[in-house]
């Protein structure tokens, strides 16, 4: 039985580990690259099409391949070396970015648009394997009694890169154009590969006599038999699916605020800045008692921020609302991440992460598609307000249908 995080007096206990620092650096470079790519792709596609629906198709083009390989990727992550899988999946991200760079050198107009979407499909396939690999890798590096602290640092570094990435993406697109921006993103993936190669971990591979389908079924059964894990995944799935407005930010930047890609970069960066502030606080003060209620309150607050953002026509007020939404989302990310790490046996973490990727990782991209469709059908502002309202409804239903999550005390999970 692991000790509860309140016994961890040193907030730097996890980051003092060299392997964990390499893990954080690798994730930093990958996330920076993905965020820079996202800004560049979003702005470029909108410039080529002037159609918000096409911004939604960007998310769909990435989500469908990731969902398609996710369950198999979780199986692979549980029966193979997760560090090696992280290296191969990062290499896949690099190939997609190299393809984007070459396409921008030699193509334009519709041919370029087709190549952009092809590269997004490649990225989706690689991310389908990357998620389960790094989720399981964390517990291969960090002892269980340090996972609470590691989860906070992991979230803080991810949010820092998600903050810096969009800002860099906007400036780089103005300075270097699409080709140079994609080339720099490729270099960042190279740095992540170096970190993963140097990383040392105690990867325990549990031999299984079951086939692929039996292993996948075992992972699904574990998730669907755990009310806390299933409710946490479902909560985030529908909250992100309806509540996110990230895909529409290029339209807000260009048509509501009458600004360019640099303003878009700051809009995209505001939520992760807020989440970074939350994650930094949680490295020193981890959430323990009333974790379930705090999670539900944070997601409801996120929905309210999206409603207010839809009605706001002021750039700086919108920035502040996105910042607050990120702070609340940071609470959700931390609580859910710790639930999954503490509630899942090591030999199932790849498969649970793959289900999580279907529920959550791809819900970001499918949410972008939903945003594009509703913006096309309902108009820009009504679509954002509708999404925020649906998030509030999801929180209410989850609170009523999942009492174990509502009553969750994080300290109880350390006794499992």
N, C-alpha and C positions, 0 to 999 in steps of 0.2 A: 504494500500500500504506500503510495507516494504522499509526501507531506503537502499540505495546502500552501498556496502561494503567500499567505500571510506570514509564514515562517521565513520567507526569503527577504531578508532585510536589505540586501544589496540589489538595487535596480539594474546593475550592470553584470549580474551573474551569468547571463547567457552570452552577452556580447564579449565577455572575456575569453570565450572559447575561439581559437584560431579558425577552426573549421566552420563555425557558425558565421564568422566574419566573411569568409570566402563565399559562403552560401548567400549572405546578404548582398555582397558585391555582385555576384552573378545575377541575382534577381533584379538588382538595381539597373544593370546594363540592359537586361532583356526588356524590362518595363519601360525604360527610357526609349529604347528603340521602337517598341510597339506604339508608345504614345506619340512619338514624333511622326511615325508612319501614319498613324490615325489622323493627325491634323492635316498632313500633306495630302492623303488620299481624299479626305472629306472635302477639303477646299478645291482640290483639282477636279473631282467629280462634279461638284456644284458649278465650277467654272465652265466645264465642258457641256453640262446638260441644263443648268438653271432649273432643275426639277427636284423639289424636296423628296419626292418618292424615291429617286435614285439614291439618296442618302440612306433611306431605309433598306434598300437592296444591298448596300455595302455590308450592313450587319447580317443580313440573311445569308449572303454569300460566304461569310466566315462561320456563321453558327451551324449551318447544315452539315458541312464536312466535319466540324468538331463533334457534333452530336453523333454523326455516323460512325466515328471511330472510337468514341469515348468509352463505351463498355469494354471493348476489346483492349483499349489502352490501359484501363484499370487492371484487367487481368494480367497484362504484360508487366505492369509495374509491380504486381504482387509476386511474380515468379521469376523476376530478373533483377539485375543490378540497377537500382534507381538512378544512381549517379551517371551510369553509362546511358541510360534512357534519356536523362536530361541533356546530355551532350548531343545525342542523335537528334532530339527534337529541336534543340537550339540550332543545330546545323540545318534543319528543315526551314526554320525561320530565316536563316541567312540566305538560302537558295531563293526563297520568295522575294526577298529584298533585292538580291542581285538581279533577278528577272525584272523587277520594277525599274531598277536603274538602267538596264539595257533598253527596255521598252521606251523609256523617256528620251533616250539618246537618239533612237532611230524612227520612232513612230509618232503619229499625232491624230487628233480627232477621234473617229469611231474605232479605228484600229488600236489606238492607245487605250481607249475606254475598255475594250474587250480584254486587253492585256492586264489592266489594273484589276479587273474582277477575277481574272485567272490567278493572279498573284495573291489575291485575298483568299481564294479557295485553298491555295498552297499553305498560306498562313494558318487557316482554320484547321487543316489536317495536322500541322505541326503542333499547334496549341492543344489539340485534342490529346496528344501524348505528353506534352510538357506539364500540364496541370497535375495529373496523377503522379508523375515522377517527382516533382518538387514537393508536393504535399506529403508523400511518404518519406522523402529524403530528410525532411525536418526532424522527424522522430528518430531517424538513423543517426542524426548528429547530436541532438539535445536530449539529455536525460528527462524522464517524465516530470520530476519535481521542478525542472526549470522551464517547462513548456509554457506556463502562464507568462513568464517574463519574455521568453523567446517569441511568443505570439504577438506581444505588444511591440517588440523591436522589429519583428518581421513586417507588421502592419505599418509601423512608422517609416521604415525604409521603402516599402512599396508606395506609400502615399507620397513620400518625398520625390521619388522618381516620377510618379504620376502627376505631381505638381510641376516639376521642372520640365518634363517632357513636352506638354502642350505649349508652354511658353517658348521653349527652344524651337519647337516645330514651327510656330508662327514666325519667329525671327529668322530662322534658317530658310524658310520658304521665301521670305522677302529678299533675303541676302543671296542665296545660292540657287534658288529655283528648285523645282521638283527633283531633278537629276542629282544635284549635289546633296540635297536633303536625304534622299534614299541611300546614297552612297555612304553618308555619315552614319545612318542607322545600321547599315551593314557592318560598319567598323565596330559599333557598340556590341553587336552580336558576337563578333570575334573576341572582344574582351570578356564577354560572359563565358565563352567556350574555354578560355584560358583558366578562369576561376573554377569552373566545374572540373577541369582536368586536374588541377592542383588540389582539389578538395579531397580530404580523407574522412571516411565515415565507416561505421560498423554496420554495413548492409547485411542483414540477416535474411537469407532467402529460404522460405519455408517450402520444402518439397511437397508437391500435390499430385496425387494419383488421379485426380478428377480431370475431365476434359475441359475445354474452353467454356462450353455452354454451362456446365455444372458449376464452374468457378464463378461465372457471371451471375448465375441464378443465386448462388450463395450470398454474393455481395448485395444483390437487390433485396433478398429476403431480410438481411440484416437491417438495411435502411428502413424498409417498410414495416418491420416489427418494432422499430424504436420510435415511439411517439415524439420524443424530443428532437431527434435528428430529422425525422420526416417533416415535422411542423416548422422547424427552423429553415429547412430548405424551401418548403412551399411558401413560407412567408416572404423570403427574399425573392423567390421566383416571380411571384405576382406583383410584389412591390416594385421591382426593377422593370418588369415587363410593362407595367402601366405607368409607373411614376417617373421614369427617366426621360429627360428632354435633351440628352447630349447630342443625339443625331441631328436635332434641329438647330443647334447653336450656330452653324454657318448661316442659316436663314435669319436668325435673330441678329447676328452680327452685321449682315449685309443689308437687310431690309427694315429691321426695327430700329437698330442703333446707327445704321448707315456708316459702318466702320469696316475695316479690312481683316486680314488674317492675324495680325498682331492682337487686335481686340478679341478675336476668336480664341487665340491662345490663352489669354487671361481668363476668359469665360470658362474654358475647359479646365484651366488650372485651379479655379476657385474651389470646387468641391474637394479635390485632394489636399489642398492647403488646409481646409477645415478638418479633414480626416487626419492629417498629419499632426495638427494641434491636439486632437483627441488621443491619438496613438502615443504621442510624447507624454501626455499626462498619465496614460494608463501604464506606462513603463514603471512609474513610481507608485501609482495607486490602482492596482488591479481591481476589477469588479468581482465581487464575491456574493454577498447577500442580495436577494431580489433581482438576480440577473435576468430572469425571464420577464419580469415587469419592466425592467429598464430597457430590454430589447424591444418589447412591443411599443413602449412610449417613444423610443428613438425612431422607429419606422413610421409611426403615426406623425411625428414631428417632421419627418422627411416629406411625407405626402403634403402636409400643410405648406411647407416651403415651396414645393412645386406649384401648388395652386397660386400662391402669392407671386411666384416668378412669372407665371402666365399672365397675370394682370398687370405686372410692373412694366412700364414703358421706359423706365430710367435705367441707363447702363450701370450706374454705380449702385443703385438699390438692387438690381439684379445680381451684380457681383456679390453683394452682401448676403443675399438669399441663397445663392449657390454655395457660398462659404459655410453658412449655417447648415445647409443640407449635408455638406460634406462632414461636418462635425458630428451630426447625428448618424450618418452612415458609418462613420468610423467606429461608433459604439456597436452598431450592428455587426460590422465585419469582425471586430474583436471577439464579441460574445459567441458568434456562430463558429468562428475558427477554432476557438478553445473547446466548444462543445464537440466538434468533429474530432479533434485531436485526442481529447480525454475519453470520449465514449467509444472509440473505435480501436479494436485490437490491431497491433502492428501488421499482422498477416492479411488484414482486410482493408488497409488504408488506401491502397491503389484503387480498389473497386469502389469503395465509398466515395473517394474523390472523383471518380469517373461519373458516378450518379450525381454528385454535387455539381460537376461541370455541366451536366445536362440540365439540371434544375436552375443553376445560378450562373455559371461561367458563360453559357450560351444565351441565357436570358437577357444579358446586356445587349448582345447583337440582335436577338429577336425583338427585344424592346425597341431597338433602333428602327427595325422594320415596322413595328406597330406604330411608332411615332410618325414615320413617314407616311403610312397609310392613313392614319387618322388626321394628320395635317392636310393631306390631299382631300379627304372627304369632308372634314368638319371645319377646316381653316386652322391656321397656326395657333392662335391663342386658345380657342376652345379645346383643341386636342391636348394641350398641356394641362389645362384645368381639369379636363375629364380624367386624365391619367392620375393626377394627384388625388382626385376624389375616389377613384377606384382603389388607390393604395390605402386610404382610410377604411374603406369597406373590407379589404383583405385583412387588415389588422384586427378589426372587430370580429370577423369570422374565426380567425386563428385563436384569439383570446377565448372565444366560447368553445371551440372544438378541441383545443389542446391544453387541458388544465395542467398537465405535467410541465409543459414549457412555461406556462404562466407562473407556476409556483417554483420554478427552478432556482436553486441556490447552488452557485458554482462549486462551493466547497464539497457538496455531496458527490460530484463527479470524480474527485480525487480519491474517493473511497472505493471506486469500482476496481 
